[in-house]
Amino acid sequence: MEVNPLSVILVKSDSKGDRLLFRYPFQIQENSEPSNTRRKNPYTLPIVEDLLQSPPQPSSNMNKGNLTGFTDEVLSSLFAVKFELCNRKFELKVNDVRFVSHPTLLQLRTKQDDSGIMLINIVFALQALASHSVVKCYHDLSKRMGIVLKHEEKRCGYVSDQTQLMTSVHDDFYSNNPGAAFQIILEKCTLATNIKKMYDDLCNTGLVNIRVNRWIPLSFCLPQKVHQWHLRGKIVEPEDIDRMTENENNYRQLEEAQLSKMNDIINLSNEKKEEEDFKIITYRKKSRKPVKKCYGENEDSEFAIDRKVWLYLCLKALRPYHSLLLLHPIQHMNDFTSLDGSPSLVRMLSQYSPLKNLYTLAADADLTLSHVFELAAHLVYWAKATVIFPVCSTNKYVISPNAPIHLTSPLLDKFCDTFPGANLIRVISEFSLPTSLGQKCNPLCHPSQQSQLVQTIIWMLQHHLLLQLHTYVQYMPTDNGLLYSKM
């Protein structure tokens, strides 16, 4: 999969020279040479014919998803760039590997002169076929990591301590086996541990959540990876999550003009959702600030996270009659909302229900509709929620063609744990044909049984086992029809 990184490399350059401090994953060399093997005499001269024959250069630097063919010295020389190339995007393509990073200059806390300037470069090795948006996301992650390290060095000299510790490990008895040095560094250095966790999170889920120096939280989402668990290999580009923001004055006028009409349509039926009744004027909002505190950072701090990701955080297709469906329990969302997170997000989650549309949710949470749109887009971008139509008695559902409901599916046990005594195969088989919730409800049943039925449908929607069907009526007038009507 081209979105996974091949390797993460940490390179530093200062007045003492450049050096590759850490790379992950690494390989520990094993001494497989037999004891009775005769070693080559270092004083022998090579044959002249061998000097004229240059060894063939490898055409590929990838092996089983890992980076190969580059020594630590070569990588250190490549990524210890000049100061003129720092604090900007750095991209290099070698054979079938593309390297992307954001070299960062920082001032050492112990030295305030020119000799105290250090270059820190966290490089991601990707496949050369990686799309432009994937490269852009990894550059953004390298930039964020550089900002965090710059702040920690200014605060407590964290980078100086970590680089000194890594350098001492390389100098002590491990020069012949770099893999062993990297293993010792991984055990002693917290920065190396963060790089390892960053690599594992990118390969596994696409959601990075680390705490640098046990102090600064760093969160990152790779949308091309995080939305793949139910799309069967389809890559979701950040550009697909389009921006939809409204001019606040124009939107208020539009909201006031359509307020009475909106109430009437929403209360009639969820099946009557004409898009033209809720057309929203889209534009680029230049003055309004994004919802920055959903990440938990401070705008005035030096380590403030780049805001470019917010260009993709609003959905163009959001309408007031849509609803929000959380893909995780609300209890788990507390870990997603940081201590200094947006109180509006907490307030919206407290009033959340998949039975409500966004307009009703905004009214119950005492938030503007445009702000609820931004919060909903934030959750969708981070794969914490998806947009659906409100669950009601007229919605028709059918089994999704990509539903993983084979006999060995882990969802079977998960469904039994959530609903004791129920069987997923038996429940979902009732939706082999398009079935509405009203057809399943029996007025003679106990209200608790109807509530459990709604909860099972919500659970199957969260795991993308059901697909909602829609009926669209299109009226196409003809010239003949107009003539007859005039007669």
C-alpha positions as CSV (number, residue, x, y, z in Angstrom):
1,M,0.0,0.0,0.0
2,E,1.6,3.2,-1.1
3,V,0.3,5.3,1.8
4,N,2.5,3.4,4.4
5,P,6.0,4.8,5.1
6,L,9.0,2.7,4.3
7,S,11.1,4.2,7.0
8,V,11.4,7.2,9.4
9,I,14.9,8.7,9.7
10,L,16.2,11.3,12.2
11,V,19.3,13.3,11.1
12,K,21.0,16.1,12.9
13,S,23.7,18.6,11.8
14,D,25.6,21.1,14.0
15,S,29.0,22.5,14.4
16,K,30.4,19.0,15.1
17,G,29.1,17.6,11.8
18,D,26.2,15.7,10.5
19,R,25.0,12.3,11.7
20,L,22.1,9.9,11.3
21,L,20.9,9.4,14.9
22,F,18.0,7.0,14.5
23,R,16.0,5.1,11.8
24,Y,13.1,2.8,12.1
25,P,12.6,0.1,11.2
26,F,16.2,-1.2,11.5
27,Q,17.8,-4.6,11.2
28,I,20.3,-6.1,13.6
29,Q,23.1,-7.8,11.8
30,E,23.9,-11.3,13.0
31,N,27.4,-12.7,12.8
32,S,26.7,-15.8,10.7
33,E,30.4,-16.3,9.7
34,P,31.6,-19.8,10.6
35,S,34.5,-19.9,13.1
36,N,36.8,-21.9,10.8
37,T,36.4,-19.5,7.9
38,R,39.6,-17.9,6.7
39,R,39.4,-14.1,6.8
40,K,40.7,-12.1,3.9
41,N,44.1,-10.6,4.2
42,P,43.7,-6.8,4.5
43,Y,47.1,-6.3,2.8
44,T,46.3,-8.2,-0.4
45,L,45.8,-6.2,-3.6
46,P,42.6,-6.7,-5.7
47,I,42.9,-8.0,-9.2
48,V,43.1,-5.3,-11.9
49,E,40.3,-6.7,-13.9
50,D,37.9,-6.3,-10.9
51,L,38.7,-2.6,-10.7
52,L,37.5,-2.1,-14.2
53,Q,34.2,-3.8,-13.6
54,S,31.8,-1.6,-11.7
55,P,29.1,-3.5,-9.8
56,P,25.6,-3.1,-11.1
57,Q,23.6,-0.5,-9.3
58,P,20.3,-1.7,-7.7
59,S,17.2,-0.5,-9.5
60,S,15.0,-0.8,-6.4
61,N,15.5,0.3,-2.8
62,M,12.5,-1.4,-1.4
63,N,12.4,-4.9,0.1
64,K,9.2,-6.3,1.7
65,G,8.0,-2.8,2.5
66,N,11.3,-1.6,4.0
67,L,14.0,0.8,2.9
68,T,17.2,-0.9,1.7
69,G,20.4,0.0,-0.2
70,F,21.3,3.1,1.7
71,T,24.0,3.2,4.4
72,D,23.7,5.5,7.3
73,E,26.5,7.7,6.0
74,V,24.7,8.2,2.7
75,L,21.4,9.1,4.3
76,S,23.2,11.5,6.7
77,S,24.9,13.3,3.7
78,L,21.6,13.5,1.8
79,F,19.5,14.9,4.6
80,A,21.9,17.2,6.4
81,V,20.9,20.0,4.0
82,K,22.3,23.5,3.9
83,F,20.7,26.2,6.0
84,E,19.2,27.8,2.9
85,L,17.0,24.7,2.5
86,C,15.7,24.7,6.0
87,N,12.2,25.6,7.3
88,R,10.7,24.6,3.9
89,K,9.6,21.5,2.1
90,F,12.4,19.1,1.2
91,E,11.7,16.3,-1.4
92,L,14.1,13.9,-3.0
93,K,13.4,10.9,-5.3
94,V,16.0,8.1,-5.7
95,N,15.0,5.1,-7.9
96,D,11.6,4.0,-6.5
97,V,11.8,5.8,-3.2
98,R,10.7,9.3,-2.4
99,F,12.0,11.2,0.7
100,V,10.0,14.0,2.1
101,S,10.7,16.1,5.2
102,H,10.7,19.6,6.7
103,P,14.3,20.5,7.9
104,T,14.0,22.6,11.0
105,L,16.6,24.9,12.5
106,L,16.6,25.4,16.3
107,Q,18.7,27.3,18.8
108,L,20.3,25.1,21.5
109,R,19.3,26.1,25.0
110,T,22.8,25.9,26.3
111,K,24.4,27.9,23.5
112,Q,23.0,31.2,22.4
113,D,25.6,32.0,19.7
114,D,26.0,30.7,16.1
115,S,27.6,27.5,17.3
116,G,24.4,26.6,19.1
117,I,22.4,26.3,15.9
118,M,21.3,22.7,15.1
119,L,19.5,21.2,12.2
120,I,16.9,18.5,12.9
121,N,15.4,16.7,10.0
122,I,12.8,14.0,10.4
123,V,12.5,12.3,7.0
124,F,9.8,9.9,5.8
125,A,10.7,7.4,3.1
126,L,7.7,6.7,0.8
127,Q,7.1,4.8,-2.4
128,A,7.8,7.0,-5.4
129,L,4.3,6.3,-6.7
130,A,2.8,8.0,-3.7
131,S,0.3,10.6,-4.7
132,H,0.8,14.3,-4.2
133,S,-1.7,14.5,-1.3
134,V,0.1,11.7,0.5
135,V,3.4,13.4,0.2
136,K,1.8,16.7,1.4
137,C,0.4,15.0,4.5
138,Y,3.8,13.5,5.5
139,H,5.5,16.8,4.9
140,D,2.9,18.3,7.3
141,L,3.7,15.7,9.9
142,S,7.4,16.3,9.6
143,K,6.8,20.1,10.0
144,R,4.6,19.6,13.1
145,M,7.3,17.3,14.7
146,G,9.9,20.0,14.0
147,I,7.8,22.7,15.6
148,V,7.3,20.5,18.7
149,L,11.0,19.7,19.0
150,K,11.9,23.4,18.6
151,H,9.6,24.3,21.4
152,E,10.9,21.6,23.7
153,E,14.5,22.6,23.1
154,K,13.7,26.2,24.0
155,R,11.8,25.1,27.1
156,C,14.1,22.5,28.7
157,G,16.9,21.5,26.2
158,Y,15.1,18.2,25.3
159,V,16.7,17.9,21.8
160,S,20.2,18.5,23.1
161,D,19.9,15.8,25.7
162,Q,18.4,13.3,23.3
163,T,20.9,13.9,20.5
164,Q,23.8,13.7,23.0
165,L,22.5,10.4,24.3
166,M,22.1,9.0,20.8
167,T,25.6,10.1,19.8
168,S,27.2,8.5,22.9
169,V,25.5,5.2,22.1
170,H,26.8,5.3,18.6
171,D,30.3,6.0,19.8
172,D,30.3,3.2,22.5
173,F,31.1,-0.2,21.1
174,Y,28.4,-0.2,18.5
175,S,30.1,1.2,15.5
176,N,30.4,-2.2,13.8
177,N,26.7,-3.0,14.2
178,P,24.4,0.0,13.7
179,G,21.4,-2.1,14.3
180,A,22.5,-2.9,17.8
181,A,23.1,0.8,18.5
182,F,19.6,1.6,17.3
183,Q,18.2,-1.0,19.6
184,I,20.0,0.5,22.6
185,I,18.8,4.0,21.5
186,L,15.2,2.7,21.3
187,E,15.5,1.5,24.9
188,K,17.0,4.7,26.3
189,C,15.7,7.6,24.3
190,T,12.1,8.7,24.5
191,L,12.4,10.5,21.1
192,A,13.3,7.2,19.5
193,T,10.3,5.7,21.2
194,N,8.0,8.4,19.8
195,I,9.4,7.9,16.3
196,K,8.7,4.1,16.6
197,K,5.2,4.7,17.8
198,M,4.6,7.2,15.0
199,Y,5.7,4.7,12.4
200,D,3.5,1.9,13.9
201,D,0.5,4.2,14.1
202,L,0.9,5.3,10.5
203,C,1.1,1.7,9.3
204,N,-1.7,0.3,11.4
205,T,-4.4,2.9,11.7
206,G,-3.3,6.2,10.2
207,L,-4.0,8.1,13.4
208,V,-0.9,9.3,15.3
209,N,-1.3,10.3,19.0
210,I,2.0,10.7,20.8
211,R,3.2,12.9,23.6
212,V,6.7,14.3,23.0
213,N,8.8,14.5,26.1
214,R,5.7,13.4,28.1
215,W,4.6,17.0,27.8
216,I,3.5,18.1,24.3
217,P,0.6,16.1,22.7
218,L,0.9,15.7,18.9
219,S,-2.1,14.4,16.9
220,F,-2.1,13.7,13.3
221,C,-4.6,12.0,10.8
222,L,-3.6,10.4,7.5
223,P,-7.0,10.3,5.8
224,Q,-5.8,8.1,3.0
225,K,-5.2,5.4,5.6
226,V,-7.7,6.0,8.3
227,H,-10.8,5.7,6.0
228,Q,-9.6,2.4,4.4
229,W,-10.9,0.0,7.0
230,H,-14.3,-0.2,5.4
231,L,-13.6,0.9,1.8
232,R,-11.7,-2.2,0.7
233,G,-8.5,-0.5,-0.5
234,K,-10.0,2.7,-1.9
235,I,-8.0,5.7,-1.1
236,V,-9.8,8.8,0.3
237,E,-7.9,12.0,-0.7
238,P,-8.1,15.0,1.6
239,E,-9.4,17.0,-1.4
240,D,-12.5,14.7,-1.4
241,I,-13.4,16.1,2.0
242,D,-14.2,19.4,0.6
243,R,-14.5,22.7,2.3
244,M,-17.9,24.1,2.9
245,T,-18.1,27.4,4.8
246,E,-20.6,30.2,4.7
247,N,-20.4,33.9,4.9
248,E,-21.8,34.5,8.3
249,N,-23.9,37.5,7.3
250,N,-25.3,35.9,4.2
251,Y,-25.9,32.6,6.0
252,R,-27.9,34.4,8.7
253,Q,-30.0,36.1,6.1
254,L,-30.6,32.8,4.4
255,E,-31.3,31.1,7.7
256,E,-33.9,33.7,8.7
257,A,-35.6,33.6,5.3
258,Q,-35.9,29.8,5.3
259,L,-36.5,29.2,9.0
260,S,-40.3,28.7,8.8
261,K,-40.0,26.6,5.6
262,M,-37.3,24.5,7.2
263,N,-39.3,23.7,10.3
264,D,-42.3,22.6,8.2
265,I,-40.3,20.3,5.9
266,I,-38.3,18.7,8.7
267,N,-41.4,17.9,10.7
268,L,-43.3,16.4,7.7
269,S,-41.1,13.4,7.0
270,N,-37.5,12.5,6.6
271,E,-38.2,11.2,3.1
272,K,-39.1,14.6,1.8
273,K,-35.6,16.2,1.6
274,E,-35.5,18.3,-1.5
275,E,-32.0,19.7,-1.9
276,E,-33.2,22.9,-3.5
277,D,-35.0,24.0,-0.4
278,F,-31.7,24.1,1.5
279,K,-29.3,25.4,-1.1
280,I,-26.4,27.1,0.7
281,I,-24.2,29.7,-0.8
282,T,-20.6,28.5,-0.6
283,Y,-17.7,30.8,-0.5
284,R,-14.3,31.0,1.1
285,K,-14.5,32.5,4.6
286,K,-11.4,34.7,4.9
287,S,-12.1,36.5,8.2
288,R,-13.5,33.7,10.4
289,K,-10.9,31.6,12.3
290,P,-11.2,27.8,12.1
291,V,-12.2,25.6,15.1
292,K,-8.6,25.4,16.3
293,K,-9.1,24.1,19.8
294,C,-10.5,20.7,18.6
295,Y,-6.8,19.7,18.4
296,G,-6.1,21.1,21.8
297,E,-3.4,23.6,20.9
298,N,-3.0,27.2,21.8
299,E,-3.0,29.7,18.9
300,D,-0.4,32.0,20.6
301,S,2.0,29.2,21.4
302,E,5.1,28.6,19.4
303,F,4.2,25.0,18.7
304,A,0.8,25.8,17.3
305,I,-0.1,23.2,14.7
306,D,-0.4,24.1,11.1
307,R,-3.9,25.2,10.1
308,K,-3.7,24.0,6.5
309,V,-5.5,20.8,7.3
310,W,-8.6,22.8,8.0
311,L,-8.9,23.5,4.2
312,Y,-10.3,19.9,3.9
313,L,-12.4,19.7,7.1
314,C,-15.7,20.9,5.9
315,L,-18.1,18.8,3.8
316,K,-19.6,20.5,0.8
317,A,-22.6,18.2,0.8
318,L,-23.7,18.8,4.4
319,R,-27.3,19.8,4.7
320,P,-29.4,20.7,7.8
321,Y,-31.5,17.5,7.4
322,H,-28.5,15.2,7.6
323,S,-27.5,13.5,10.9
324,L,-24.2,12.5,12.6
325,L,-23.4,8.9,13.4
326,L,-20.5,8.4,15.8
327,L,-18.3,5.3,14.9
328,H,-17.1,5.0,18.5
329,P,-19.0,5.1,21.8
330,I,-19.3,8.5,23.4
331,Q,-17.2,7.3,26.4
332,H,-14.3,6.8,24.0
333,M,-14.6,10.3,22.6
334,N,-13.3,11.7,25.9
335,D,-9.8,10.6,24.8
336,F,-10.2,12.3,21.5
337,T,-11.2,15.7,23.1
338,S,-8.1,17.0,24.9
339,L,-8.2,19.0,28.1
340,D,-8.1,22.4,26.4
341,G,-10.4,21.2,23.6
342,S,-13.4,23.0,22.2
343,P,-16.2,23.2,24.7
344,S,-18.6,23.4,21.7
345,L,-17.6,19.9,20.7
346,V,-18.3,18.6,24.2
347,R,-21.6,20.4,24.3
348,M,-22.6,18.9,20.9
349,L,-21.6,15.4,21.9
350,S,-23.7,15.7,25.1
351,Q,-26.8,16.3,22.9
352,Y,-25.8,13.8,20.2
353,S,-28.3,11.3,18.9
354,P,-28.5,9.6,15.4
355,L,-32.2,10.2,15.6
356,K,-31.7,14.0,15.4
357,N,-30.8,16.0,12.3
358,L,-28.1,18.6,12.4
359,Y,-30.6,21.4,12.6
360,T,-32.2,19.9,15.7
361,L,-28.8,19.1,17.2
362,A,-27.6,22.7,16.8
363,A,-30.8,23.9,18.5
364,D,-30.5,21.5,21.4
365,A,-26.8,22.2,21.9
366,D,-27.4,26.0,21.6
367,L,-24.9,26.3,18.7
368,T,-25.1,27.9,15.3
369,L,-25.8,25.5,12.4
370,S,-22.6,26.6,10.6
371,H,-20.5,25.8,13.7
372,V,-22.2,22.3,14.0
373,F,-21.2,21.8,10.3
374,E,-17.6,22.5,11.2
375,L,-17.6,20.2,14.2
376,A,-19.2,17.4,12.2
377,A,-16.6,17.8,9.4
378,H,-13.9,17.7,12.1
379,L,-15.2,14.3,13.3
380,V,-15.6,12.9,9.8
381,Y,-12.0,13.9,8.9
382,W,-10.7,12.1,11.9
383,A,-12.8,9.0,11.1
384,K,-14.7,9.4,14.4
385,A,-18.1,9.8,12.7
386,T,-19.9,9.6,9.4
387,V,-22.9,11.5,7.9
388,I,-26.2,9.7,7.5
389,F,-29.9,10.5,7.3
390,P,-31.6,10.5,10.7
391,V,-32.8,7.0,11.8
392,C,-36.6,7.0,11.5
393,S,-39.4,4.6,10.7
394,T,-39.5,5.4,7.0
395,N,-35.8,4.7,6.2
396,K,-35.3,1.5,4.2
397,Y,-32.1,-0.5,4.8
398,V,-30.6,-3.4,3.0
399,I,-27.4,-5.5,3.5
400,S,-24.3,-3.7,2.2
401,P,-22.6,-5.6,-0.6
402,N,-19.2,-5.2,1.1
403,A,-20.5,-6.3,4.6
404,P,-17.9,-8.7,6.2
405,I,-20.4,-11.1,7.6
406,H,-18.7,-14.4,7.0
407,L,-18.7,-17.1,9.7
408,T,-15.2,-16.2,10.9
409,S,-15.8,-12.5,11.1
410,P,-14.8,-10.9,14.4
411,L,-18.0,-8.8,14.2
412,L,-20.0,-11.8,15.2
413,D,-18.4,-12.0,18.7
414,K,-18.4,-8.2,19.0
415,F,-22.2,-8.2,18.3
416,C,-22.8,-10.9,20.9
417,D,-20.8,-8.9,23.5
418,T,-22.9,-5.7,22.8
419,F,-26.2,-7.5,22.6
420,P,-26.2,-10.7,24.7
421,G,-28.3,-13.4,23.4
422,A,-28.6,-12.0,19.9
423,N,-27.1,-13.4,16.7
424,L,-25.7,-11.1,14.0
425,I,-26.4,-13.5,11.1
426,R,-30.0,-13.9,12.2
427,V,-30.6,-10.2,12.7
428,I,-29.0,-9.0,9.5
429,S,-30.7,-11.7,7.4
430,E,-34.0,-9.8,8.0
431,F,-32.6,-7.1,5.8
432,S,-31.9,-9.3,2.8
433,L,-34.7,-7.4,1.1
434,P,-35.2,-3.6,1.5
435,T,-36.9,-3.2,4.9
436,S,-37.9,-0.1,6.8
437,L,-37.8,0.3,10.5
438,G,-41.5,0.8,10.6
439,Q,-42.0,-2.7,9.1
440,K,-39.9,-4.2,11.9
441,C,-41.7,-2.4,14.8
442,N,-44.6,-4.1,16.4
443,P,-47.0,-1.8,18.4
444,L,-47.7,-4.7,20.7
445,C,-44.0,-5.1,21.6
446,H,-42.5,-3.6,24.8
447,P,-40.8,-0.3,24.3
448,S,-37.5,-1.8,25.4
449,Q,-37.7,-4.2,22.5
450,Q,-38.2,-1.4,20.0
451,S,-35.3,0.5,21.6
452,Q,-33.1,-2.5,21.2
453,L,-34.1,-2.8,17.6
454,V,-33.1,0.8,17.0
455,Q,-29.8,0.2,18.8
456,T,-29.0,-2.9,16.6
457,I,-29.6,-0.9,13.4
458,I,-27.4,1.9,14.7
459,W,-24.7,-0.7,15.5
460,M,-24.9,-2.2,12.0
461,L,-24.7,1.3,10.5
462,Q,-21.6,2.1,12.5
463,H,-19.9,-1.1,11.2
464,H,-21.1,-0.4,7.6
465,L,-23.2,-3.6,7.4
466,L,-26.4,-1.8,6.2
467,L,-27.0,0.4,3.3
468,Q,-29.8,2.9,3.2
469,L,-31.9,3.1,0.0
470,H,-33.5,6.3,-1.3
471,T,-36.3,7.0,-3.7
472,Y,-35.9,9.9,-6.0
473,V,-38.8,11.4,-8.1
474,Q,-37.8,13.3,-11.2
475,Y,-40.3,15.3,-13.2
476,M,-39.5,15.9,-16.9
477,P,-42.2,18.1,-18.7
478,T,-42.5,17.7,-22.4
479,D,-43.7,20.1,-25.1
480,N,-46.7,17.9,-25.8
481,G,-47.7,18.1,-22.2
482,L,-47.6,21.8,-22.2
483,L,-49.7,22.1,-25.3
484,Y,-52.4,19.8,-23.9
485,S,-52.5,21.8,-20.7
486,K,-53.1,25.0,-22.6
487,M,-56.0,23.5,-24.5
